[in-house]
Amino acid sequence: MNTLPRTFRWIACFILVLLAFAGCDRTAGPASKINRANYDQIHSGMSKAEVQAILGPPTSESTEDKIIYKRTIWRYVQGDKYINLTYKNDELDSKDTNLGTGNG
């Protein structure tokens, strides 16, 4: 007699746990900052802090000390999209991307 309510509670708990995990979409995350609109906001002369405020931290970074200046390359990658930024003495010198004009 007492087994029906106990079984019902177990089934109800199991269903609640399934629903909780179903709501956890692992592919959902913050919106990508690697898009054409953000890329177009980036311009020569910007500091690393200004760029980071728009794009966030880079995926990778490399620095070379030249004789008269320091060159740093920041690379942002998401899937097949990328943005490369080159700094000369911590000031943005050039940028490159494979984002098309209509690619967001």
N, CA, C and O of each residue as an XYZ file, in Angstrom:
416
protein
N       0.807     -1.189      0.000
C       0.000      0.000      0.000
C       0.860      1.267      0.000
O       0.530      2.262     -0.645
N       1.934      1.204      0.716
C       2.796      2.358      0.857
C       3.766      2.489     -0.316
O       4.429      3.518     -0.448
N       3.864      1.472     -1.167
C       4.822      1.507     -2.276
C       4.411      2.432     -3.405
O       5.280      2.970     -4.091
N       3.143      2.634     -3.620
C       2.701      3.520     -4.698
C       3.159      4.953     -4.471
O       3.737      5.539     -5.387
N       2.936      5.552     -3.304
C       3.432      6.914     -3.107
C       4.960      7.006     -3.174
O       5.492      7.988     -3.691
N       5.672      6.000     -2.661
C       7.131      6.021     -2.697
C       7.618      5.932     -4.145
O       8.529      6.666     -4.529
N       7.042      5.068     -4.938
C       7.394      4.939     -6.349
C       7.059      6.222     -7.099
O       7.833      6.680     -7.940
N       5.923      6.787     -6.794
C       5.528      8.045     -7.437
C       6.539      9.146     -7.128
O       6.884      9.930     -8.013
N       7.015      9.217     -5.891
C       8.011     10.239     -5.515
C       9.314     10.041     -6.294
O       9.910     11.014     -6.757
N       9.759      8.794     -6.440
C      10.977      8.525     -7.189
C      10.827      8.924     -8.653
O      11.731      9.519     -9.239
N       9.702      8.597     -9.226
C       9.452      8.960    -10.627
C       9.387     10.475    -10.772
O       9.941     11.029    -11.721
N       8.722     11.145     -9.850
C       8.623     12.607     -9.893
C      10.004     13.244     -9.764
O      10.316     14.193    -10.484
N      10.835     12.734     -8.855
C      12.195     13.262     -8.693
C      13.021     13.038     -9.957
O      13.761     13.922    -10.388
N      12.891     11.856    -10.544
C      13.623     11.536    -11.762
C      13.233     12.483    -12.895
O      14.094     12.967    -13.629
N      11.950     12.741    -13.033
C      11.468     13.651    -14.076
C      11.975     15.066    -13.829
O      12.363     15.750    -14.776
N      11.981     15.518    -12.588
C      12.488     16.856    -12.271
C      13.974     16.979    -12.598
O      14.416     18.000    -13.125
N      14.736     15.943    -12.288
C      16.164     15.966    -12.607
C      16.364     16.011    -14.124
O      17.206     16.765    -14.613
N      15.609     15.221    -14.863
C      15.704     15.253    -16.327
C      15.367     16.625    -16.881
O      16.052     17.121    -17.775
N      14.326     17.238    -16.362
C      13.945     18.575    -16.825
C      15.025     19.599    -16.500
O      15.297     20.494    -17.300
N      15.635     19.469    -15.335
C      16.702     20.401    -14.955
C      17.882     20.286    -15.919
O      18.426     21.298    -16.361
N      18.277     19.049    -16.244
C      19.389     18.867    -17.177
C      19.013     19.241    -18.599
O      19.875     19.684    -19.359
N      17.793     19.082    -18.972
C      17.351     19.464    -20.315
C      17.458     20.972    -20.509
O      17.647     21.441    -21.631
N      17.340     21.723    -19.436
C      17.454     23.176    -19.514
C      18.881     23.660    -19.597
O      19.114     24.848    -19.818
N      19.838     22.776    -19.427
C      21.251     23.139    -19.471
C      21.791     22.903    -20.871
O      22.294     21.820    -21.168
N      21.692     23.895    -21.723
C      22.184     23.790    -23.092
C      23.666     24.117    -23.095
O      24.039     25.270    -22.883
N      24.515     23.132    -23.331
C      25.958     23.333    -23.287
C      26.474     24.151    -24.457
O      27.572     24.701    -24.379
N      25.715     24.247    -25.536
C      26.186     25.023    -26.683
C      25.894     26.503    -26.518
O      26.489     27.336    -27.202
N      24.984     26.834    -25.620
C      24.659     28.241    -25.405
C      25.765     28.872    -24.579
O      26.273     28.252    -23.644
N      26.130     30.061    -24.902
C      27.153     30.782    -24.173
C      27.012     32.252    -24.479
O      26.040     32.681    -25.100
N      27.989     33.022    -24.040
C      27.908     34.441    -24.352
C      27.995     34.652    -25.858
O      28.638     33.882    -26.571
N      27.356     35.681    -26.317
C      27.373     35.982    -27.751
C      28.812     36.249    -28.186
O      29.592     36.848    -27.446
N      29.152     35.806    -29.373
C      30.500     35.990    -29.887
C      30.794     37.469    -30.086
O      29.985     38.216    -30.635
N      31.968     37.869    -29.628
C      32.404     39.240    -29.869
C      33.205     39.330    -31.158
O      33.595     40.418    -31.582
N      33.451     38.173    -31.784
C      34.189     38.150    -33.041
C      33.179     38.312    -34.169
O      32.699     37.338    -34.750
N      32.873     39.569    -34.461
C      31.921     39.867    -35.533
C      32.344     41.150    -36.237
O      33.199     41.887    -35.747
N      31.742     41.403    -37.380
C      32.138     42.543    -38.216
C      31.882     43.882    -37.528
O      32.680     44.810    -37.661
N      30.780     43.985    -36.796
C      30.458     45.253    -36.125
C      31.545     45.622    -35.114
O      31.967     46.777    -35.053
N      31.996     44.654    -34.328
C      33.062     44.932    -33.363
C      34.390     45.184    -34.066
O      35.151     46.064    -33.663
N      34.670     44.417    -35.112
C      35.905     44.613    -35.873
C      35.971     46.032    -36.434
O      37.029     46.660    -36.413
N      34.849     46.534    -36.931
C      34.819     47.876    -37.514
C      35.029     48.975    -36.476
O      35.391     50.094    -36.838
N      34.810     48.682    -35.201
C      35.047     49.672    -34.140
C      36.530     49.812    -33.805
O      36.952     50.808    -33.218
N      37.307     48.813    -34.181
C      38.737     48.796    -33.870
C      39.481     49.624    -34.918
O      39.261     49.464    -36.118
N      40.373     50.516    -34.446
C      41.134     51.343    -35.393
C      42.551     51.571    -34.887
O      42.834     51.416    -33.699
N      43.430     51.938    -35.798
C      44.834     52.180    -35.464
C      44.956     53.223    -34.371
O      44.193     54.187    -34.313
N      45.936     53.006    -33.508
C      46.191     53.940    -32.421
C      45.514     53.564    -31.113
O      45.810     54.151    -30.072
N      44.611     52.594    -31.151
C      43.912     52.199    -29.925
C      44.866     51.463    -28.984
O      45.809     50.802    -29.418
N      44.596     51.595    -27.690
C      45.376     50.866    -26.693
C      44.823     49.452    -26.549
O      43.725     49.154    -27.020
N      45.586     48.594    -25.900
C      45.128     47.226    -25.656
C      43.875     47.224    -24.785
O      42.971     46.416    -24.996
N      43.820     48.117    -23.820
C      42.648     48.194    -22.936
C      41.393     48.585    -23.714
O      40.313     48.054    -23.457
N      41.533     49.509    -24.662
C      40.378     49.921    -25.476
C      39.880     48.765    -26.341
O      38.675     48.546    -26.467
N      40.815     48.030    -26.933
C      40.435     46.888    -27.767
C      39.798     45.803    -26.911
O      38.793     45.207    -27.297
N      40.385     45.551    -25.755
C      39.870     44.504    -24.883
C      38.468     44.837    -24.370
O      37.682     43.932    -24.091
N      38.155     46.107    -24.246
C      36.805     46.504    -23.836
C      35.778     46.132    -24.906
O      34.608     45.912    -24.592
N      36.206     46.062    -26.156
C      35.300     45.719    -27.265
C      35.282     44.216    -27.530
O      34.211     43.622    -27.653
N      36.464     43.596    -27.618
C      36.560     42.190    -28.020
C      36.803     41.216    -26.875
O      36.676     40.005    -27.057
N      37.149     41.727    -25.702
C      37.508     40.832    -24.608
C      38.958     40.401    -24.748
O      39.679     40.904    -25.610
N      39.388     39.470    -23.901
C      40.781     39.024    -23.974
C      41.033     38.205    -25.242
O      40.130     37.524    -25.727
N      42.261     38.266    -25.782
C      42.558     37.523    -27.004
C      42.631     36.020    -26.752
O      42.866     35.571    -25.630
N      42.426     35.257    -27.818
C      42.573     33.805    -27.745
C      44.036     33.438    -27.549
O      44.359     32.526    -26.787
N      44.921     34.155    -28.243
C      46.362     33.937    -28.078
C      47.094     35.261    -28.254
O      46.577     36.209    -28.846
N      48.312     35.298    -27.722
C      49.121     36.520    -27.772
C      50.583     36.130    -27.936
O      51.058     35.184    -27.307
N      51.293     36.866    -28.787
C      52.735     36.662    -28.919
C      53.408     38.026    -28.987
O      52.868     38.972    -29.561
N      54.598     38.112    -28.393
C      55.327     39.378    -28.346
C      56.756     39.155    -28.815
O      57.399     38.171    -28.450
N      57.242     40.090    -29.633
C      58.628     40.074    -30.098
C      59.256     41.413    -29.746
O      58.689     42.469    -30.030
N      60.424     41.364    -29.129
C      61.162     42.595    -28.865
C      62.074     42.867    -30.049
O      63.038     42.138    -30.286
N      61.762     43.920    -30.785
C      62.609     44.352    -31.890
C      63.665     45.299    -31.308
O      63.639     45.596    -30.114
N      64.570     45.762    -32.128
C      65.627     46.641    -31.637
C      65.060     47.970    -31.148
O      65.463     48.465    -30.096
N      64.126     48.551    -31.904
C      63.625     49.878    -31.533
C      62.166     49.886    -31.081
O      61.652     50.934    -30.690
N      61.491     48.737    -31.127
C      60.098     48.697    -30.667
C      59.706     47.270    -30.284
O      60.410     46.306    -30.586
N      58.576     47.171    -29.618
C      58.027     45.870    -29.231
C      56.794     45.600    -30.084
O      55.902     46.443    -30.176
N      56.741     44.415    -30.712
C      55.595     44.044    -31.539
C      54.825     42.927    -30.835
O      55.391     41.905    -30.448
N      53.517     43.152    -30.682
C      52.642     42.166    -30.054
C      51.518     41.833    -31.017
O      50.935     42.727    -31.632
N      51.214     40.560    -31.149
C      50.112     40.116    -32.005
C      49.059     39.452    -31.131
O      49.341     38.498    -30.406
N      47.845     39.973    -31.214
C      46.693     39.362    -30.545
C      45.877     38.659    -31.606
O      45.605     39.218    -32.668
N      45.488     37.436    -31.315
C      44.666     36.654    -32.251
C      43.387     36.243    -31.537
O      43.416     35.667    -30.450
N      42.268     36.554    -32.175
C      40.944     36.148    -31.698
C      40.420     35.099    -32.668
O      40.377     35.338    -33.875
N      40.020     33.938    -32.153
C      39.551     32.846    -33.009
C      38.274     32.260    -32.427
O      38.175     32.009    -31.226
N      37.304     32.047    -33.300
C      36.107     31.292    -32.932
C      35.681     30.494    -34.153
O      35.222     31.058    -35.147
N      35.837     29.183    -34.072
C      35.540     28.340    -35.229
C      36.461     28.710    -36.373
O      37.682     28.699    -36.218
N      35.888     29.039    -37.520
C      36.701     29.425    -38.675
C      36.860     30.938    -38.800
O      37.478     31.411    -39.755
N      36.319     31.701    -37.864
C      36.441     33.168    -37.897
C      37.669     33.596    -37.089
O      37.983     33.002    -36.058
N      38.352     34.628    -37.568
C      39.487     35.144    -36.803
C      39.632     36.652    -36.983
O      39.173     37.234    -37.966
N      40.281     37.257    -36.006
C      40.716     38.653    -36.064
C      42.156     38.668    -35.565
O      42.438     38.158    -34.481
N      43.067     39.243    -36.340
C      44.461     39.415    -35.943
C      44.720     40.899    -35.738
O      44.388     41.717    -36.596
N      45.306     41.241    -34.613
C      45.643     42.630    -34.308
C      47.128     42.717    -34.000
O      47.646     41.930    -33.208
N      47.819     43.673    -34.621
C      49.247     43.860    -34.397
C      49.475     45.195    -33.707
O      49.037     46.243    -34.183
N      50.168     45.137    -32.580
C      50.487     46.338    -31.805
C      51.961     46.656    -31.963
O      52.808     45.765    -32.014
N      52.245     47.932    -32.036
C      53.617     48.415    -32.037
C      53.755     49.278    -30.791
O      53.111     50.320    -30.675
N      54.596     48.841    -29.862
C      54.741     49.519    -28.571
C      53.386     49.724    -27.888
O      53.080     50.820    -27.419
N      52.595     48.684    -27.839
C      51.299     48.659    -27.140
C      50.239     49.576    -27.736
O      49.248     49.889    -27.075
N      50.437     50.008    -28.976
C      49.441     50.807    -29.694
C      49.074     50.060    -30.975
O      49.958     49.603    -31.700
N      47.772     49.932    -31.259
C      47.345     49.149    -32.421
C      47.921     49.737    -33.704
O      47.739     50.917    -34.004
N      48.618     48.890    -34.449
C      49.266     49.311    -35.683
C      48.507     48.816    -36.912
O      48.363     49.556    -37.885
N      48.014     47.562    -36.881
C      47.280     47.023    -38.028
C      46.310     45.941    -37.569
O      46.427     45.399    -36.471
N      45.346     45.643    -38.444
C      44.352     44.613    -38.140
C      44.049     43.825    -39.401
O      44.210     44.317    -40.518
N      43.598     42.570    -39.196
C      43.275     41.683    -40.310
C      42.189     40.721    -39.846
O      42.149     40.342    -38.675
N      41.310     40.326    -40.760
C      40.241     39.393    -40.424
C      39.803     38.628    -41.658
O      40.130     39.002    -42.784
N      39.062     37.557    -41.434
C      38.428     36.854    -42.547
C      36.915     37.048    -42.505
O      36.179     36.359    -43.210
N      36.452     37.986    -41.677
C      35.023     38.295    -41.612
C      34.639     39.089    -42.851
O      35.240     40.127    -43.130
N      33.666     38.626    -43.583
C      33.196     39.368    -44.745
C      32.376     40.567    -44.308
O      32.075     40.717    -43.124
N      32.015     41.410    -45.242
C      31.238     42.599    -44.902
C      29.863     42.252    -44.369
O      29.304     43.012    -43.578
N      29.300     41.122    -44.780
C      27.982     40.730    -44.290
C      28.041     39.611    -43.276
O      27.000     39.130    -42.830
N      29.242     39.183    -42.900
C      29.415     38.056    -41.983
C      29.416     38.558    -40.556
O      30.206     39.439    -40.219
N      28.552     38.022    -39.708
C      28.497     38.520    -38.342
C      28.854     37.500    -37.396
O      28.860     37.752    -36.191
